[in-house]
Amino acid sequence: MVKFLFERFFGRGEIMRKIIAVDFDGTLSHSSLFEEMRPNIPLFSKLIKAKNNGHMLILWTCRGDKYLKEAVEFCEENGLFFDAINKNIPGFNYVNLSCKIVADLYVDDKAPGSIDYFMEMKI
């Protein structure tokens, strides 16, 4: 099932520009909301590489208010910048049928296998 969900990431033998949504707690940070933030350095590196190769990144987290601001600042201090935060990428024509964001790949500790799958991908 996981493989089926992520197969769209590849085009005919070449990597196409995609939207990658990534969670913060337990994914980008090894910690949870009320713990000291510890970066997942390999994941940060892979996402920075993806961004540099033209892919678009969305921070998709349950954090809000000051906790969201802390997460964004933490990511930026570690060199990771997002195209959107908790919303769709601006400029795309989306049909707003739900509050779920549109992405080609969701990287989240709550989606079994998604972190490992992304880390093994050629970006």
C-alpha positions, 0 to 999 in steps of 0.5 A: 500500500505504501509503495502504491501511494508513493509511486507517483513521485517518479516520472518516466525514469526522471524525477519530476518536481513534486510537493513534499509535505513533512511533519515536525514532531517525531519526524523533523524533530526526534522530540515531541511538543514539550521536549527539547527539539532535536533535529533529524539531521539526515532528514533535514539534509535530504529535504534541503537537497530536495528543495535545492533540486526544485521540489516544493516543501510544506511543513504540515504539523498540528502545532499552532501559535507560538509552538508553530513559530518555534518549529519554523524558526528551528527549521530555518536555523537548521537551513530548512525553508518551506514554500508553505506552512500548514496550507497548500502551495500558493499559485496552484488551482486547488478544489477546496473540498477539505482542509487536507493539503495537496502533496505528492508525498507525505513524510510523517512518523504516523505514516509507517514507512514514509520516512524510510521510503523518502530517505531511500528515494533519489532526489 
